[in-house]
Amino acid sequence: MADIRPFLAYRPAKGLEEQVAALPYDVYSSEEARKEVVRHPLSFLAIDRAETQLEETADPHGEAVYKKAAALLADRVRDGVFIRDEAPSYYIYELEMQGRRQTGIVGCARVEDYLQGVIRKHENTRQDKEEDRVRHIEACAAQTGPIFLAYRARARIHEIIARYREEKPVCDFVTPDGVVHRVWVISEEADIVCLREEFALVPAVYIADGHHRCASAVRVALARRFGEAGGLDEEACEGILSVLFPDEELLIMAYDRVVKDLGGLTEQEFLNRVGQSFQVETMDEAFRPEKRGTFGMYLSGKWYRLSWREGIPLDGLSVVEALDVSILQRNLLDPILGIQDPKTDQRIDFVGGIRGLGELERRCHEDCVVAFSLYPTSIEELFAVADAGLLMPPKSTWFEPKLRSGLFLHSLLQPDGFCG
């Protein structure tokens, strides 16, 4: 059962939330990150990607970068940009995009739950990305980017959230991408007790986004257990900064694919090969699949609908094999285009569904040849994969809207340690 605890948060000072809040560190290239912190000097991205504060020739994973991140965080706490709350609390974090709301509880999940499989994952992590966040957490003595967790909705949690939503939020702002962000503080002892009891009845929570941040937080905690992370508070290290959202409110968008060449085939040869496994229908306009087992394809200025030919079996597949991303990989990308490992093959790239079909067309006119639009993976499929202890293919889910970093900081030191 899930152990989700309140925590003593550092948050931006009143009125500075909009200036501080930043998209996750890994959605930016180095060049984009530098431009962003010039436009928004207080952006938390300056801490998350501290190479932006150094010369462009600086190694983004050099020791100087992590030292700069720690110094900048300490400076901003000392200058009052971040202020520590008076008591451990839960928080409500609501994001509203295009009229859709998703409202989550901010708290600290537990490292032991990750180790025991209560916190369930659906993708592998890369060692280099883990190492980067481990060094960042240890240098800053803080977890700065929340893990996006999902859980099967519970009525009593919903009731508590609904009651607080009737009150004025402690912050309410709109980011440049049009997403509204609101925060409420849950400080009433009865509500804190109720929330912890309710989450204790949840058999599993699921990492929707933030696999690397979660794995890195666990590594830091294990190092602290074995005396290899001196100076950090042991109990604080056992918590993982998280935002937990009910499954019924989440939006997963497709993660589309673009490919740079046809693997030596002519266009007609490629279409003939595709036609052996799929029915190929020319479309009059850009096509986003409306059901599972159907794919859009953009080639030489034309859109096609690809659908299974009668007789090709879908029954009997594992939950991972039945995912549309797996079907496309197994029946087209690998055997026809020769892309055996999409994690490492430089010929394939991935485009989040938020960018739209126009982005697929643009890429095919710029640096790619063929694009594929997919039907989104569902939250039920994600749960089923994680429950089975399996892993999804890379780039299977794109969640929107994205959580912002910098709104909640979980210090791994004693209170006021940042100011040391």
Secondary structure, DSSP 8 states (H G I E B T S, - for coil): ----B-B-EEEE-TT-HHHH-B--GGGS-HHHHHHHHHH-TT-THHHHTGGGGS-TTS-TTSHHHHHHHHHHHHHHHHTTSEEE-SS-BEEEEEEEETTEEEEEEEEEEEHHHHHTTSEE-SS---HHHHHHHHHHHHHHTEE-S-EEEEE---HHHHHHHHHHHTS--SEEEE-TTS-EEEEEEE--HHHHHHHHHHHTT-S-EEEEE-HHHHHHHHHHHHHHHTT-STTS-HHHHTEEEEEEEEGGG-EEE-EEEEES--TT--HHHHHHHHHHHEEEEEESS----SSTTEEEEEETTEEEEEEE-TT---TT--TTTTSHHHHHIIIIITTTT----TTT-TTEEEEEGGG-HHHHHHHHHHT-SEEEE-----HHHHHHHHHTT----SS--EEES---BSS-EEESSSTTGGG-
